[in-house]
């Protein structure tokens, strides 16, 4: 049997084959399907049209429904989408429905999935959202799919997938205190371009990666799609297993996979993290790379810390370290990804002060756990850019209109760089503060 990468091994298992290779098409059994308020209604429509109005989903315990995108709004159409989720969950008796307005509400799907134990090594996780690739941090094949494919999965539990070739990115060295995973992945995307990994797996490796906590690994995999990647993936180690075993929904068995020695990669690049500096993506593309020194002093109107990419506890702890005892010079919005993270703002302390108190004392505004401004959304969305202003953000995309106004300028950066810039009112180098 030929040597396989992690991605190939997972798709071989899911399709019942001894081995698979890049370019091969397989019928893969799906372990978890996730959908949310934006794509759920369309997915359910496809399912009912193709399988009948009274059809039942293939496995009601493998479907996860998470409203998160357009929820804290008065917009009637957005509210209707959540109602459609509620109706479907009720008629299908879906166990894992994290409804807004209840004590089960979670927030951003990509962070809620691991928190609630739906991410496990060796599995196939599909979601109707491009950033589903976040879950590759748990050593699984996780990718975003469209409503039509998701409707088919709802009825059959399978999907026809092409096995992607694997690109390997190795990070070596001790990460300096002024760098975060966001800097690493922005460097990669800047180097290979937004189409540099189109329909390829992006495997992250090296002692620099395994020194990262699980939240930072999620940031790396989260932005694989910004390079066109089919999936991002990191082999599970003890850090992964400790997290998964503590939360595993239904205590399901799972199989850890590792890339075989001698497995073939279509591309390999090695980075020395000790020689890297903070990275920024300038408008209007995640690959429009600049080092912070190249754009330092650029005027800003707003700072935003949140989303599946930058709204985790690690992100807020980093930002709060810089904001502690200081005042922001521009509008600064802080949005926890999930309700669990929001609770962490109160329980996590720096010098006896909670992160929440530090943010509020600095002049920042704190929103409710959700996607909020990241996808733009209705005009009453918290933090949405309703004017052509300049914003530095921990989110993952800076396309025109991504956070609201189509002429707004969005710079992508790490929580450390965003916090430093909020204090300066211009793009700032966190190395001056760390």
HUJOLIN-V499740 format. One record per helix or strand of 3 or more residues. SS is the DSSP state (H for helix, E for strand). FROM is the first residue (numbers start at 1). LEN is the number of residues. If there is no record, write none. Layout:
SS FROM LEN
SS FROM LEN
This chain:
H 6 10
E 25 5
E 32 4
H 40 12
E 63 3
H 76 17
H 109 7
E 124 4
H 130 9
E 141 4
H 147 10
E 158 5
E 165 8
H 181 12
E 200 6
H 207 4
H 214 14
E 231 3
H 238 10
H 249 3
E 267 6
H 273 3
E 279 3
E 289 3
H 292 4
E 302 5
H 307 4
H 313 11
E 331 5
H 339 9
H 355 8
E 365 3
H 372 4
E 390 4
E 409 4
H 415 10
H 430 3
